[in-house]
């Protein structure tokens, strides 16, 4: 029997440059970051930077972006904010001196 697994929020897993993303929205954001890097606004960016949290829990943001002007941003591409995400975001921001932006 063939069963397709559907994401609970109807996100469609997508591939760009051979990399897998949890949603089309996240893949589009990646493509935008590449263009910003080619234009010189972004020096480089990292995918899935991890943060250790109490209780042996990890939180992974979608991107860490390093801009040419010296700014650094942590970004999570979300279509829907779950209670688990909100809790982990608050924990990361309480423990680490950063803010996670949601796009």
URGI-V382258 format. One record per residue. N is the residue number from 1. PHI is phi as a letter, one per 20 degrees, with the letter a starting at -180 (999 if undefined). PSI is psi in radians with two decimals (NA if undefined). D_LAST is the distance of its C-alpha to the last C-alpha in Angstrom with 2 decimals. Layout:
((N	PHI	PSI	D_LAST) (N	PHI	PSI	D_LAST))
//
This chain:
((1	999	2.26	37.83) (2	e	2.09	34.55) (3	c	2.27	31.52) (4	e	2.42	28.01) (5	e	2.18	25.30) (6	d	2.42	22.55) (7	f	2.48	19.18) (8	f	-0.34	19.15) (9	d	0.33	16.01) (10	m	0.36	17.31) (11	f	2.50	14.94) (12	d	2.07	17.03) (13	g	2.40	17.53) (14	c	2.69	17.49) (15	c	2.44	19.17) (16	b	2.28	18.73) (17	l	0.53	21.33) (18	m	0.05	22.84) (19	e	2.50	19.83) (20	e	2.40	18.61) (21	c	2.63	15.06) (22	f	-0.30	14.36) (23	b	2.83	12.80) (24	f	-0.64	13.05) (25	f	-0.75	9.33) (26	f	-0.69	9.29) (27	f	-0.70	12.52) (28	f	-0.70	11.48) (29	f	-0.71	8.91) (30	g	-0.80	12.01) (31	f	-0.67	14.21) (32	f	-0.70	12.48) (33	f	-0.69	12.88) (34	f	-0.74	16.45) (35	f	-0.73	17.18) (36	f	-0.57	16.07) (37	f	-0.75	18.31) (38	f	-0.57	21.11) (39	f	-0.20	20.95) (40	n	0.01	21.35) (41	f	-0.60	18.28) (42	d	2.24	17.06) (43	f	-0.90	19.97) (44	a	2.96	18.54) (45	b	2.70	15.78) (46	d	2.54	16.21) (47	d	2.45	14.92) (48	l	0.82	15.04) (49	f	2.39	16.36) (50	d	2.57	18.23) (51	c	2.26	19.16) (52	e	2.34	22.41) (53	c	2.82	22.64) (54	g	2.65	25.87) (55	n	0.38	27.58) (56	l	0.62	26.94) (57	d	2.51	23.31) (58	d	2.52	20.64) (59	d	2.36	16.90) (60	d	2.09	15.02) (61	f	2.87	11.62) (62	f	-0.73	10.35) (63	b	2.58	10.96) (64	d	2.14	13.01) (65	d	2.28	13.32) (66	d	2.01	16.63) (67	e	2.73	17.09) (68	f	-0.48	20.56) (69	e	0.09	20.77) (70	n	-0.20	20.59) (71	f	2.64	17.13) (72	c	2.29	15.39) (73	c	2.57	11.76) (74	d	2.22	10.50) (75	c	2.39	7.02) (76	c	2.19	6.37) (77	e	1.97	4.94) (78	c	2.42	6.15) (79	e	-0.46	8.21) (80	b	2.30	10.40) (81	e	2.02	10.86) (82	e	2.86	14.37) (83	f	-0.68	16.90) (84	f	-0.77	17.27) (85	f	-0.81	13.68) (86	g	-0.76	13.93) (87	f	-0.82	17.34) (88	f	-0.68	16.54) (89	f	-0.79	13.68) (90	f	-0.69	16.34) (91	f	-0.80	18.96) (92	g	-0.81	17.29) (93	f	-0.43	16.67) (94	f	-0.59	20.28) (95	e	-0.70	21.84) (96	d	2.60	20.11) (97	e	1.00	19.74) (98	c	2.92	15.98) (99	c	2.34	12.78) (100	e	2.10	9.78) (101	e	2.46	6.51) (102	d	2.24	3.79) (103	c	NA	0.00))
//
